[in-house]
Amino acid sequence: MINEYELSDIVRITGAKRRTVQFWAESGALKANPITERAGSGVHRTFSQDEVLIACILNGFARKGIAIGWIIQSAEIVRRVIEAPFNRNVISHALHGSGMNLLITDGVGHGSFWSSNLNLPTLGDVMNGFVNSQDTEPSYILIDLNKCFRSADFHLT
């Protein structure tokens, strides 16, 4: 299992353009390992496995033309919720292509993972938990994690 990934690895795994991944790193959407972030010339930034997961998800947003501010906010949401054991199980199922696995986010601070392989929370509970403060109707985006993690080069398990 690889523990650190370089920018070129993220480009290969996500299929995103190199300049796009560089922009994510420069804007803070992706966070390099602190030792390599400002190490000087000749030192390549490295990224953790979780940052590669985040990059895969961000690539889906970028392909839809989502603004960088929203992408940065979404990266923070994913970074906050990714560590919980339930969420790790959802990610594992998505990496293996088992069942339906989703990230549900409202883009303003709330995010949750859901899997058809796991019992709680139910998809309805998760979706009903997100209500846009400007509207009375739910406002959220569903991200198919199975599609995000489909790359044959993505060997994180």
N, C-alpha and C positions, 0 to 999 in steps of 0.2 A: 504494500500500500504506500502510495506517495504521500508525503506530509507537506511538501512545499511545491508550489507551482510558479513558474515564471509567466510573464505576460504572454509570451509566445504559446505557452501551454493553454492559457485561457482562450486565446484566439482560436487555436485548433479545436479545443473542446466545444466552445460555444458556437463557432462559425461566424462570430462577429468580426467586423473589420478591426484591424490592429489599432488604427487611430481612435476608433470608438472605445476600445478597451483602455487605451491610454487616457482618454478623456475621462472615463469613469474613475480611474485611479487618481488623476489629477484633481478631479472635482470632489473626491471623498466618497463617491458612491461605492467604490471598492477600496478596502483598506489593506495596504501592504503590511507585511510583518514589520514591526517597529525597527528591528535591527537593520533592515534593508531599505527602509523608506527614504532616509536622507544620508545614505552611506557614501555618496560621492560617485564620481565617474568610474566606470569599469565594474561597478557592483549592480547587478540586476535586482530589481525589486522582486520579492517572492510573496506569494499569497497562500493563505491556509486553504484547506479543503472547504471550509464553510464559505470563504470568499468566492471560490469557484462555483459553489452551489448558487450563491447570490448572483454571480455573473450570468449563469445560465438563465435565471429568472429575469434579470434585467434585459437580456438580449431579446426576450419576447416583448417586453415593453418598448424597447427601441425600435423593433420592427414595426410596431403599430404607431410610431411617431409620437410617443409620449414624451413630454418635456423633461429636460434634465432635472429640474427641481422636484418633480414628482418621482423621478427615478431615484434620486438621492433619498427622498423620504421613504420610498418603498424599500430600499436597501436597509435602512435603519429599522424598519418594521420587521423585516425578515431576520435581521441580525439579532433582534431582541427575542423573537419567539422560537428561533431555531434550536435552542439548547434543550428544551423540555423533552423528556423521554417519549411522550406521545408523538411529538413533532418529529423526533428522530425516526420513530417507527414509520411515520407517513413517508418521510424522505427515503427510507430504505425500501419501502414498497414501490415508490416511484422509480428508484434506480433500477429495480428489478422488473419494472413494467407490470407489476401485479396489481390488478384492480384499478379503480379510478382514484387518483390522488390529486388534491387541489390545494392551492393557496388562495385564500379568500382575503381580500384587503379593500379598505376604503380609501387608501392612499393618503390619509390624514392622521395616521397614528395607530390604527387598529389592523391586526392581521391574525389569521388563524389558519392552521392546516387541517385538512379533512381527508379521510380515506374510507373507501367502501369496505376495506378489510378490517377496520377497527370500529368498535361499537360507539364510543362517545368521543366528542359530542356529535350529535346528529347534524347533518348538513343544514336542516331547517333551523336548528338552534343557532348555529354559527351565523347564518345569513340574516336571521332576524335580529342578531345582536348589533348589526351595523346599520345605523340610520343617519343619513346626512343631516347635519344640524340646520341646513337651509331648507330641507324638504321634510315631508312626512313619509315619503317612500324610501325604502332601502336603496342605498347607492353603494355598489361594491363591484369589484372586478374579480372574476374567477380565473385563476391561472392553472392550466393543466400541467402539473409537475412531470407527468410521464413524458410529455412532449419536450419539456425543457431539458430533461436529462437523457434524451435518446441517443446522444453521441456514442459511437462505438469506442471512442478514446476516453470516455469518462469512466475510469476505473477507481471509484472511491470506496467500493464495498470490500 
